[in-house]
Amino acid sequence: MTAADEKHQIIIEARAFGVGQEQITLKPMVESIKDKFEEDVFSAGCVLTADTGYCSEDNLQFLHDENIKSVIPDNQFRMRDPVYSDSETFKAHKKKRQKTRTDNKKTRDVFPGSEFVIDFVKKEAVCPNGKEMIYLGDDFETKSGPHMRFRGYLKDCRECPLQEQCMQKEVKSQGRQISVLIESKRRVTQLDKMKKIIDSDDGKKMYSKRMYTIEPVFGNICSNKGLDKLSLRGESKVTAQWQLYCMVHNAEKLWRYAT
């Protein structure tokens, strides 16, 4: 993971992590930056931007608790932007992906929870085929709030003419299950707040800065400096190799902007 400033693309922190998921690397990177600089390095109008791989409720809550202003979009933010989702380029790309993935798709699209009729007061649910379902309780909790859970009767699901549209696999030991958020008890999460930010004009402008802040860094090191792959193994060795290239990058930037 690598962090740089917006104005001159000076790398302020870089290290390798021996994990596959990006999400868990954000917190240690922020803490490392704060250790190397003054504690208020993220104040005075500073905005931290990162790509969708770092977006999670835990990360956003951490940044909120640290009073760090950030713009980290969820992985569906472009789908909510008509400029992107309605473009012919996107539609053509989506169609191509669907065509190439057809043979490899292991599951099928099924009725979403919104297709089921839910009565939250009576705690009842009716499936798209008009069959009542079994109430399993409302103790299933997510960060958004409590959910009601329902399951179809096994006999109904086995005999249902809509089975292929409702079940991802053949009915065996139990019927279709759904969990539905109880809207009256919905909690406003940090992810909800971030969605409003990234969907706003100001949020889009702030996030667009990420492209010309960090991408030129990777372009310079990987293309101009020829580091097309890391030749060492182990977290400490890979970190050292990457940081050496980062030092060369920074030396060039300092030479260029020092005058």
Salt bridges, closest charged atoms under 4 A:
GLU13 OE1 - LYS36 NZ 2.87
GLU39 OE2 - LYS34 NZ 3.40
ASP51 OD2 - ARG210 NH2 3.48
ASP58 OD1 - LYS143 NZ 3.41
GLU66 OE1 - LYS34 NZ 2.66
ASP74 OD1 - ARG80 NH2 2.81
ASP81 OD2 - LYS204 NZ 3.69
ASP109 OD1 - LYS105 NZ 3.43
ASP138 OD2 - LYS123 NZ 3.97
ASP139 OD1 - ARG149 NH2 3.78
GLU141 OE1 - ARG187 NH2 2.83
GLU183 OE1 - ARG186 NE 2.92
ASP199 OD2 - ARG80 NE 2.91
GLU215 OE2 - ARG210 NH2 3.08
GLU252 OE1 - LYS225 NZ 3.01
